[in-house]
Each structure stands twice: as structure tokens, then as C-alpha cells.
Amino acid sequence: MEGNHDLGLTDVMSHLVGVKVYQEYTWDYDGKKHLAVHGHQFDRFIVNNILLSHVGTFLHLVLQSWT
């Protein structure tokens, strides 16, 4: 699943690891249909503050690169 800090990384990781990454995934099991999503689209803060969220994600990635 692609998460809220994975913007642009999923295609790279998918290619390197050889595993398809989905925005959402559905499957049938035991006669029922199931849906898996990361869920960040339900976070009101992220949805209502998209620019701030992108800045936070950028800073998060920069800090990770320093370690």
C-alpha cells in the first residue's frame, strides 16, 4: 500500500523490489469482497491542509536522509 509519505517513492521501490504497489487493493474471500487502503485520505488534517502536509512530508524525508 502506498502511504502518505510515499509520494514518488512507490514506483521506484516497486521497480527495485519487483512488487506492485497499489493505491487500493480489493479481493474476494469467503464470499465477501474486501478493500484495503492506507487511509490517509480520511485524515481531515491532511485533506484540509495539503500544502502544510507536503511541507511536513518534505521535512520528514530530509531528516531521514541525514541519519
Rosetta blueprint (number, residue, H / E / L):
1 M L
2 E L
3 G L
4 N L
5 H L
6 D L
7 L L
8 G L
9 L H
10 T H
11 D H
12 V H
13 M H
14 S H
15 H H
16 L H
17 V H
18 G L
19 V L
20 K L
21 V L
22 Y L
23 Q L
24 E E
25 Y E
26 T E
27 W E
28 D E
29 Y E
30 D L
31 G L
32 K E
33 K E
34 H E
35 L E
36 A E
37 V E
38 H L
39 G L
40 H H
41 Q H
42 F H
43 D L
44 R H
45 F H
46 I H
47 V H
48 N H
49 N L
50 I H
51 L H
52 L H
53 S H
54 H H
55 V H
56 G H
57 T H
58 F H
59 L H
60 H H
61 L H
62 V H
63 L H
64 Q H
65 S H
66 W H
67 T L
